[in-house]
Amino acid sequence: MKPLDFLKNVFKQPSPLEVVSRELAEAHLYRLEAEGAVEYSKAMLELTINRIERLNERLKEYTP
């Protein structure tokens, strides 16, 4: 690529297709991050529910 072509590419406005493609790629990344956060939150909720059940059973064992 010639230096002049490089400068033209740097300063040219992106086409609508390029803008939409970039935003779509960002949206896919955001979705992946959000799905990971949901998985983590569900696992933490299940862990906490199991802990509460276990502690309630222990409490029954030690309560006269």
N, C-alpha and C positions, 0 to 999 in steps of 0.2 A: 504494500500500500504506500502510495506517495505521501509525503508530509502534508501537502495541500489537501488531499482527500481526507486524511486523518482530521485536520482542523475543521473541514466542512462537516464531518460526522459528529464532531464534538459539539458544534454550535447549532446543528439543525434541530428543529422541533420534532419530537417523536410523533409518529402517525397515530391515529386513533386505535388502530389494531395493536400497535406496540404498547400503548397505554393500557388497553383492556387486558392484554396478555400479561403484563407486569402485575396489574391489580389482581388478576385471577390467580397467579402464582402466589402472591402474598396471602390471598384468602385461603388457599389450600394449606399454606404453612400455618396460618392462624388456626384453622380447623384442626390440624394435627396436634398443635399445642393444647387446644381446648379439650380434645378427646383424651389426651394424656392426663390433663388435670382432672377430668371426670373420673377416669379409671383410678387415679390416686385417691380422690375423695371418696369413691365407693369403697375402696379397700380400707381406708381409715375409718369409715362409718361401720363397716362390718367388724373390724378389730375392736372398736369401742363398744359395740353392742355385745360382742362375745365377752369382753372384759367385764362389763356390767353384770352379765348373767353369772359369770364365774364368781365375782365378788359377792353377789347376792347369795349364792350357794354357800360360800364360806361364812357369810354373816349368819346364815341359818344354823350352821354347824356350831358356831361359838355363842349363839344366843340361847340362854336357858329357857 
